Amino acid sequence: QVQLVESGGGLVQAGGSLRLSCAASGRTFRTYAMGWFRQAPGKERELVSAVSWSGSSTYYADSAKGRFTISRDSAKNTVYLQMNSLKPEDPAVYYCAVQTKLSGTIRANYDNWGQGTQVTVSS
C-alpha cells in the first residue's frame, strides 16, 4: 500500500506561483505513473498532469500546458507540481494519486488518493 501526502497549497494572487509536493511512502507495485488531479466545487475531478513512474514521459492537460511543470525526485520519493501564472479558474483541491491500471477511464486507473491540498487564487 502506498500512502500519499500533499502539501504546498495556499492562497496566492492571480499571476503568482505555487509548488505542490506529493510525498510517497509505503510499498509500491503496479505503479505506471503518478498524477495530479484537481476538483473544484460542483465540478468533476480532472487530471491536470502526470509523470510516468520511470520519469521518461509526462502529460499535461490543455489548461496546464505552458504554465505547470511536473517533476519527480527519486531520492526523496516525491513528485512536484510547479504552478506558474495562476488564474482565477485554477482554484480547487489538488490531489495526487497512483496509476495502477492501464484500462478504463482515466479516473478509474488511479488509486491511493492523498488528502488533498487547497489552492485558492485571488483576483
C-alpha positions as CSV (number, residue, x, y, z in Angstrom):
1,Q,0.0,0.0,0.0
2,V,1.2,3.5,-0.9
3,Q,0.4,6.5,1.2
4,L,0.5,9.9,-0.3
5,V,0.6,13.3,1.4
6,E,0.1,16.5,-0.5
7,S,1.4,19.9,0.7
8,G,2.2,23.3,-0.7
9,G,-1.3,24.7,-1.3
10,G,-2.5,28.1,-0.1
11,L,-3.7,31.5,-1.1
12,V,-2.0,33.2,-4.0
13,Q,-2.7,36.3,-6.1
14,A,-3.6,35.8,-9.8
15,G,-0.4,35.6,-11.8
16,G,1.6,34.2,-8.8
17,S,3.1,30.8,-8.3
18,L,2.9,27.7,-6.0
19,R,4.7,24.5,-5.9
20,L,2.8,21.4,-4.7
21,S,4.5,18.4,-3.2
22,C,3.4,14.8,-3.0
23,A,5.4,12.6,-0.7
24,A,5.0,8.8,-1.1
25,S,5.6,6.2,1.5
26,G,5.0,2.5,1.8
27,R,5.2,-0.2,-0.8
28,T,4.6,0.5,-4.5
29,F,3.6,-2.1,-7.1
30,R,1.8,-2.0,-10.4
31,T,2.6,1.7,-10.5
32,Y,2.7,3.1,-14.0
33,A,2.5,6.8,-13.2
34,M,1.8,9.4,-10.6
35,G,-0.7,12.1,-11.4
36,W,-2.1,15.4,-10.1
37,F,-5.8,15.9,-10.1
38,R,-7.9,18.9,-9.1
39,Q,-11.6,19.2,-8.1
40,A,-13.5,22.5,-7.8
41,P,-16.8,22.7,-6.0
42,G,-19.6,21.3,-8.2
43,K,-17.2,20.0,-10.8
44,E,-15.7,16.7,-11.8
45,R,-12.2,15.7,-10.7
46,E,-9.9,16.2,-13.6
47,L,-6.4,15.1,-14.4
48,V,-4.0,18.1,-14.5
49,S,-0.7,16.5,-15.0
50,A,1.1,13.1,-14.8
51,V,4.5,11.7,-14.9
52,S,5.4,8.1,-15.7
53,W,7.0,6.0,-12.9
54,S,10.2,5.9,-14.8
55,G,10.1,9.7,-15.4
56,S,10.5,9.2,-19.1
57,S,7.2,10.8,-20.1
58,T,4.8,13.5,-18.9
59,Y,1.3,14.6,-19.6
60,Y,-0.4,18.0,-19.3
61,A,-4.0,19.0,-19.7
62,D,-4.6,21.8,-22.1
63,S,-5.3,24.2,-19.3
64,A,-1.9,23.4,-17.7
65,K,0.4,23.5,-20.8
66,G,2.9,26.2,-20.7
67,R,2.2,27.1,-17.1
68,F,2.6,24.0,-15.0
69,T,5.5,21.6,-14.7
70,I,5.6,18.2,-13.1
71,S,8.8,16.7,-11.8
72,R,9.9,13.7,-9.8
73,D,12.7,13.4,-7.2
74,S,13.5,9.7,-6.9
75,A,15.8,10.2,-3.9
76,K,13.1,11.9,-1.9
77,N,10.3,9.8,-3.3
78,T,8.4,12.9,-4.1
79,V,6.5,14.4,-7.0
80,Y,6.2,18.1,-7.5
81,L,3.8,20.3,-9.5
82,Q,5.2,23.8,-10.1
83,M,2.3,26.1,-11.0
84,N,3.1,29.5,-12.5
85,S,0.8,32.2,-13.8
86,L,-2.1,31.0,-11.8
87,K,-5.5,32.1,-13.0
88,P,-8.9,32.5,-11.2
89,E,-10.1,29.3,-12.8
90,D,-7.3,27.3,-11.1
91,P,-8.6,27.2,-7.5
92,A,-9.5,23.7,-6.4
93,V,-8.5,20.9,-4.1
94,Y,-5.5,19.3,-5.6
95,Y,-4.8,15.6,-5.2
96,C,-2.1,13.3,-6.2
97,A,-2.7,9.6,-6.9
98,V,-1.0,6.5,-8.3
99,Q,-1.9,5.0,-11.6
100,T,-2.2,1.2,-11.1
101,K,-4.2,0.2,-14.2
102,L,-4.0,0.8,-18.0
103,S,-7.6,0.2,-19.0
104,G,-10.8,2.0,-18.3
105,T,-11.3,5.7,-17.7
106,I,-8.5,7.9,-16.5
107,R,-10.1,8.3,-13.1
108,A,-10.7,4.6,-12.6
109,N,-7.0,3.9,-13.3
110,Y,-5.8,5.8,-10.2
111,D,-5.7,4.7,-6.6
112,N,-4.2,5.7,-3.3
113,W,-5.5,9.2,-3.2
114,G,-3.9,11.7,-0.9
115,Q,-5.8,14.0,1.5
116,G,-5.6,16.9,-1.0
117,T,-4.3,20.4,-0.6
118,Q,-6.4,23.6,-1.2
119,V,-5.3,26.1,-3.8
120,T,-7.0,29.5,-3.7
121,V,-6.4,32.3,-6.3
122,S,-7.4,35.8,-5.6
123,S,-8.2,38.4,-8.3
